[in-house]
């Protein structure tokens, strides 16, 4: 790998710089704060005045189910579907936690878009309606709403150049260093280069786009990736690979995302067994919740630390909702609720799905067609996160321009 002339922050300083950047990101908006404050969400669960939430069947849950963690994902055959795309917090737990966290993120998006409060009421009604329908034996397939159809179209026409420009800022044989990418140490460079000796890693790089299993896989470049919000500060590498067929001059390129697998904050259900290795836990959760993504992932270790790896595909896009209209909020809420419901339902047998369906239909309010526990939870969470956001700004963002 070519040597860079850019000076990397000392490894002892990396954490300090990344912590400061995460705090700055979280101060940009309440949406950003909600995304970066998973810990606050589960602390609320332990101290909430709402009372006992329904205890759903123990299944793999996302654990951090805000709408930014959903989006188009391609499988090994190039088919595209909207699925959960970040499984760092995945555990076998209570599916209600995913529903409430998704409701919170959508309610905050509606608030940031200056939509009236009644819109939030209808939004939560649509969210739970979309979620519940996936546990019925006669569930019709939902068409993509316009706002989802747009991102699906963008995913379908995306190509390698799109991926390279969006993720690394250029199309070439190196990763440009700067704000998003930092040079890696000699130890890290050797560890990344050594991945090519792993047959499973080589298979990860050749399993897509009909690449030959006998192709030569070479690391062209690698860099420390300053990416994410709540994950900033953990190991994260972008690895650019060259894939060449042995008996041909044809070559292909791919970008591998190597992400440290950390301990989950989300609580697990009592008495369940999960892999002790965090990378294997995330991989198993991905296979259960998002098979398009899970079948493209690999869990391994780098320098004694557990990581998950996947090839980034042009079709893999994140849902970004900075401003949302009332119509989009209604249709998106129902559709995304169905996406999460489908991810949970596929893990249950018919009897469990039926019982959970009946439980979800209980405790409806007289003036809101949604369970009272969902409404009360989201209202309380908006309040506590609103206070937390302002306190965060006071602590970390008072020196930033307004």
Buried (B, 14 or more C-beta within 10 A) or exposed (E): BEEBEEEBBEEEEBEEBBEEBBBBBBBBBBBBBBBBBBEBBBBBBEEBEBEEBBEBBBBBBBBBBBBBBBBBBBBBEEEBBBBBBBBBBBBBBBBBBBBBBBBBBBBBBBBBBEBEEEBBBBBBBBBBBBBBBBBEEEBEEBEBBEBBEEBBEBBEEBEBEBBBEEBBBEEEEBBBBEEBBBBBEEEBBEBBBEBBEBEEBBEBBBBBBEBBEEBBBBBBBBBBBBBBBBBBBBBBBBBBBBBBBEEEEEEBBBBBBBBBBBEBBBBBBEEEEBBEBBBBBBBBBBBBBBBBBBBBBBBBEBEEBBBBBBBBBBBBBEBEBEEBBBEBBBBBBBBBBBBBBBBBBBBBEEEBBBBBBEBBEEEBBEEBBBBBBBBBBBBBBBEBBBEBBEEBBEEBBEEEEE
